[in-house]
Amino acid sequence: MLCLNALLCIVSIFFAALLGSNPEGEVAHVRVTVNSLARRGPSTQQAVDSAEAELARGRAWHAARILREGGVGEASGPQEVLLLAEAEGGWGNWAEVVRLLRDPEVVGLDEEARSWFLLGRAWEEDETWREARQAYSRFLPLAEQDSPEVLEAHIRRALLRARTGEYPEARSEVLSLLDGEPLVSSWLALELATMT
């Protein structure tokens, strides 16, 4: 960055000398502009593209950092907020996921399945069992049924129902999984048995 500043200063002085204006003022203006651009970081779209690539590589913390430096935050568009929440959750910053998505209707993500799944995970980590179960319940009808997260949400919801003392509902959830996922439902039945 220092080399870029120096190069821009030299070019600015050269053009100022050619045009006959005050080189000191021109250099100061160029220096301020370059420094403000350096602090601002990449554009939001560049940040989103880079963060998506980082998430695909499993680098969630770096993706979150890129998004923050690119200006993505609570005031951003719904999809950018969701991507930031995904990145924050990817490295275990579940409190930030709750802060970003705590009210999906307000954020504009109430019809976005992924927002409810992330909230479920975040509240589960926070041991806020009822809210986590409700989030998974909101996620399931919105999700594409061939998504691997659907099975995970069913399993997590069954475990949460058991944690909150809703044993008949937990049992019913396990029985509904028996047809499609016998191995998983057997494991889940054993897990639930240890909880009662």
Salt bridges, closest charged atoms under 4 A:
GLU54 OE2 - ARG57 NH1 2.85
GLU54 OE2 - ARG59 NH1 3.47
GLU54 OE1 - HIS62 ND1 2.70
GLU69 OE2 - ARG65 NE 3.20
GLU74 OE2 - ARG99 NH1 1.63
GLU86 OE2 - ARG114 NH2 2.55
GLU88 OE2 - ARG68 NH2 3.51
GLU96 OE2 - ARG68 NH2 2.35
GLU96 OE2 - ARG99 NH2 2.52
GLU105 OE2 - ARG138 NH2 3.44
GLU124 OE2 - ARG156 NH1 2.96
GLU125 OE2 - ARG121 NH1 3.32
GLU149 OE2 - ARG114 NH1 2.08
GLU152 OE2 - ARG156 NE 2.87
GLU166 OE2 - ARG130 NH1 3.16
GLU166 OE2 - ARG133 NE 3.34
GLU173 OE2 - HIS154 ND1 2.55
GLU173 OE1 - ARG157 NE 2.88
GLU173 OE1 - ARG161 NH1 2.78
